[in-house]
Amino acid sequence: MTWASWTTTGVFAGRGGVCTDEAGVLTGDLTVHTTWSSPEAQVAVQYSGGSDWFTVTGSPVRCESEEFSRLLHQSVVDAVRADGAATVPQDLPVDTYRVPRAPAP
């Protein structure tokens, strides 16, 4: 089984916060965590230093590669910081799925 995970701490969510399935909207100092296990990614959030994790609305999402899961994670972090009721994006551009690899030497 192939998997990867990404965690970003110290993500400040302002007034719009991040929408969760279990707790509604969370604001303040948060930690965002994405776990990828092909073919999907799960995204969760918690108050930094807290113990409870909450599912970000829109999670899980189909995710075909580890590279895409990293981009997905960063897009959620950016959305939380943007102050506008963040959720897991369901409509990333198709080109995002095809992350270019470095050319062989």
Backbone bond lengths (Angstrom), bond angles and torsions (degrees), N, CA, C in turn:
res aa  C-N    CA-C-N  psi(-1)  N-CA   C-N-CA  omega(-1)  CA-C   N-CA-C  phi
1 M - - - 1.447 - - 1.531 108.45 -
2 T 1.323 116.00 134.67 1.456 122.11 178.93 1.524 109.01 -101.18
3 W 1.339 115.79 134.37 1.461 119.86 179.00 1.518 109.41 -153.56
4 A 1.327 114.84 164.08 1.459 122.52 175.19 1.519 106.97 -156.41
5 S 1.324 115.86 161.24 1.462 118.61 175.65 1.519 109.19 -142.34
6 W 1.326 114.18 153.66 1.459 122.69 -177.93 1.514 107.93 -135.47
7 T 1.322 117.03 136.28 1.460 121.62 178.69 1.522 109.06 -135.33
8 T 1.329 115.79 132.24 1.454 121.07 175.58 1.526 107.63 -126.05
9 T 1.324 115.91 121.27 1.465 121.51 179.44 1.518 109.80 -98.00
10 G 1.322 116.04 165.18 1.452 120.74 174.56 1.516 114.26 67.42
11 V 1.331 116.59 33.44 1.463 120.89 178.01 1.527 106.97 -90.90
12 F 1.329 116.92 114.25 1.461 119.25 -177.94 1.520 110.14 -90.38
13 A 1.321 115.33 120.35 1.468 121.59 177.13 1.517 108.07 -103.85
14 G 1.292 115.04 121.83 1.455 120.68 -179.98 1.514 112.97 -81.66
15 R 1.304 115.59 -150.77 1.455 123.27 -172.72 1.526 113.64 -52.89
16 G 1.335 118.18 -41.42 1.460 121.03 -178.99 1.514 113.40 -71.66
17 G 1.333 116.03 -29.76 1.451 122.11 175.31 1.516 114.88 62.09
18 V 1.317 113.72 -157.79 1.464 122.32 178.01 1.523 107.41 -128.19
19 C 1.315 116.38 133.48 1.464 121.67 -178.68 1.524 110.02 -82.99
20 T 1.331 116.30 131.38 1.457 121.26 177.29 1.522 109.77 -122.48
21 D 1.326 115.23 154.49 1.464 120.62 179.86 1.524 111.64 -71.21
22 E 1.328 117.19 -35.68 1.459 120.63 -172.34 1.530 114.49 -93.19
23 A 1.325 117.60 -32.99 1.470 120.16 -169.92 1.521 114.29 -122.47
24 G 1.321 117.93 8.21 1.462 119.06 -177.28 1.520 110.65 75.57
25 V 1.315 116.82 -140.28 1.464 122.00 -176.33 1.526 110.68 -91.43
26 L 1.348 115.70 128.73 1.468 121.63 174.70 1.521 108.32 -106.68
27 T 1.328 116.45 141.32 1.463 122.19 176.02 1.519 108.32 -131.67
28 G 1.317 116.04 169.47 1.465 120.62 177.45 1.511 112.56 98.50
29 D 1.325 116.26 -154.82 1.461 124.08 -176.41 1.523 108.95 -82.18
30 L 1.338 116.14 112.40 1.464 121.22 -173.36 1.525 111.95 -123.62
31 T 1.325 114.68 162.56 1.455 123.52 170.96 1.520 107.13 -118.07
32 V 1.330 116.53 130.66 1.461 122.28 179.20 1.523 107.78 -108.86
33 H 1.344 116.46 132.81 1.460 121.54 -178.16 1.528 109.84 -132.36
34 T 1.322 115.90 130.69 1.464 122.08 176.76 1.515 108.41 -120.46
35 T 1.325 115.52 131.21 1.462 121.62 174.88 1.516 107.63 -117.48
36 W 1.327 116.40 123.87 1.462 121.41 178.87 1.512 109.27 -109.24
37 S 1.304 115.52 128.39 1.452 123.24 171.81 1.516 104.91 -138.28
38 S 1.318 115.56 106.22 1.454 121.19 -172.12 1.521 111.16 -45.88
39 P 1.312 120.26 127.97 1.458 128.26 15.30 1.523 114.26 -109.92
40 E 1.346 119.09 32.40 1.459 118.09 179.07 1.523 111.86 -144.35
41 A 1.337 114.38 161.85 1.463 121.47 176.98 1.520 108.67 -122.66
42 Q 1.324 115.24 140.50 1.461 122.51 176.10 1.526 106.81 -111.81
43 V 1.327 116.31 134.22 1.461 120.75 -178.90 1.522 108.59 -120.98
44 A 1.332 114.88 129.77 1.460 121.06 -179.48 1.521 109.40 -132.36
45 V 1.334 115.15 162.80 1.462 121.20 -179.15 1.522 108.18 -141.38
46 Q 1.322 115.66 150.59 1.458 120.53 174.69 1.518 108.42 -145.43
47 Y 1.335 115.08 159.51 1.459 118.08 170.61 1.512 106.70 -66.31
48 S 1.338 117.92 133.00 1.464 120.68 -179.33 1.520 109.47 -55.80
49 G 1.329 115.52 128.79 1.455 121.65 -177.77 1.521 113.30 87.03
50 G 1.332 116.92 -6.03 1.464 120.83 180.00 1.523 111.77 -82.14
51 S 1.318 115.64 178.54 1.460 119.73 179.44 1.528 112.96 -116.22
52 D 1.320 117.60 -17.33 1.454 120.80 -177.88 1.526 110.91 -93.31
53 W 1.336 115.57 133.24 1.456 122.02 175.96 1.516 108.92 -104.49
54 F 1.335 116.33 143.96 1.454 122.50 -179.65 1.528 109.12 -125.57
55 T 1.306 116.54 138.09 1.459 122.27 179.28 1.520 109.95 -71.50
56 V 1.331 116.79 126.46 1.456 120.77 176.00 1.531 107.44 -72.87
57 T 1.326 116.35 132.06 1.455 121.41 -178.90 1.533 110.09 -54.78
58 G 1.324 115.28 130.78 1.462 121.69 -176.91 1.514 112.97 104.29
59 S 1.318 117.16 -9.98 1.459 122.64 179.47 1.527 108.56 -94.26
60 P 1.322 118.26 145.02 1.464 128.62 -1.19 1.529 111.38 -77.41
61 V 1.326 113.62 164.59 1.463 120.80 179.54 1.528 108.42 -132.03
62 R 1.324 115.74 144.85 1.463 119.89 177.99 1.526 108.97 -62.26
63 C 1.318 115.37 134.28 1.457 121.07 -174.58 1.524 107.66 -153.33
64 E 1.309 116.39 111.26 1.461 121.58 -170.34 1.535 115.92 -84.98
65 S 1.330 118.06 -15.99 1.467 117.96 -174.90 1.523 111.42 -145.47
66 E 1.321 114.37 158.60 1.458 120.41 175.82 1.524 110.70 -61.91
67 E 1.324 116.95 -40.58 1.454 121.08 179.83 1.531 111.08 -60.78
68 F 1.328 116.32 -43.46 1.456 119.92 179.33 1.524 110.47 -66.58
69 S 1.340 117.22 -35.94 1.467 119.27 179.60 1.518 110.65 -62.86
70 R 1.326 117.64 -34.75 1.465 121.13 177.47 1.526 110.55 -66.78
71 L 1.320 116.31 -43.11 1.463 120.37 177.17 1.523 111.19 -65.04
72 L 1.311 116.73 -40.07 1.461 121.19 177.39 1.523 110.21 -61.06
73 H 1.335 116.25 -46.99 1.467 120.61 178.84 1.530 110.46 -56.37
74 Q 1.331 116.95 -48.02 1.463 119.97 -178.44 1.521 111.35 -64.65
75 S 1.322 117.47 -35.08 1.468 119.04 179.23 1.525 110.81 -67.32
76 V 1.339 117.70 -33.98 1.471 120.14 176.14 1.526 109.93 -68.62
77 V 1.329 117.48 -45.14 1.472 121.11 177.54 1.528 110.02 -56.83
78 D 1.321 116.90 -46.47 1.465 120.85 179.51 1.521 111.30 -62.42
79 A 1.327 117.60 -39.93 1.462 121.65 179.93 1.528 110.91 -65.86
80 V 1.326 117.25 -39.40 1.470 120.40 178.20 1.521 109.62 -63.13
81 R 1.316 116.99 -43.36 1.473 121.12 -179.90 1.529 112.70 -68.86
82 A 1.330 117.32 -20.99 1.463 121.38 -175.56 1.521 113.21 -77.03
83 D 1.314 119.11 -5.94 1.455 122.00 173.45 1.522 114.12 66.06
84 G 1.353 116.07 47.31 1.459 116.76 -178.72 1.512 115.24 -147.78
85 A 1.329 120.13 53.93 1.468 123.58 177.17 1.528 111.30 53.08
86 A 1.322 116.29 63.54 1.457 123.08 -174.91 1.526 112.36 -64.97
87 T 1.328 114.81 143.01 1.462 123.51 171.40 1.520 106.84 -137.71
88 V 1.334 116.88 174.58 1.460 120.36 175.48 1.524 107.77 -74.63
89 P 1.333 118.20 124.63 1.461 119.85 -178.62 1.524 111.14 -65.94
90 Q 1.308 114.97 137.36 1.457 121.43 177.97 1.524 111.40 -107.15
91 D 1.323 116.53 -3.28 1.460 120.23 -171.08 1.527 113.07 -131.64
92 L 1.333 116.80 41.17 1.462 118.27 175.74 1.525 108.77 -64.55
93 P 1.326 117.71 148.08 1.467 120.11 -178.91 1.529 111.45 -56.03
94 V 1.319 115.69 144.64 1.462 121.44 -179.39 1.516 110.72 -56.20
95 D 1.331 118.07 -36.22 1.459 120.90 -179.98 1.518 112.03 -61.62
96 T 1.313 117.83 -23.58 1.464 121.47 179.48 1.514 110.34 -63.49
97 Y 1.335 116.74 -30.58 1.467 120.80 -179.71 1.513 111.83 -66.91
98 R 1.321 116.21 -24.80 1.461 120.78 -176.67 1.517 109.49 -105.40
99 V 1.294 116.48 80.09 1.456 120.61 -179.63 1.516 108.30 -74.49
100 P 1.339 118.08 122.15 1.466 119.72 -178.62 1.527 110.68 -67.23
101 R 1.277 115.51 138.16 1.461 120.90 176.75 1.525 108.84 -94.97
102 A 1.311 114.99 155.10 1.462 119.95 179.25 1.533 108.72 -64.56
103 P 1.330 117.50 141.29 1.464 119.96 178.88 1.522 111.03 -65.79
104 A 1.303 115.51 148.12 1.472 120.95 178.47 1.524 109.06 -65.93
105 P 1.337 116.66 142.98 1.481 119.26 -179.16 1.511 112.34 -68.32
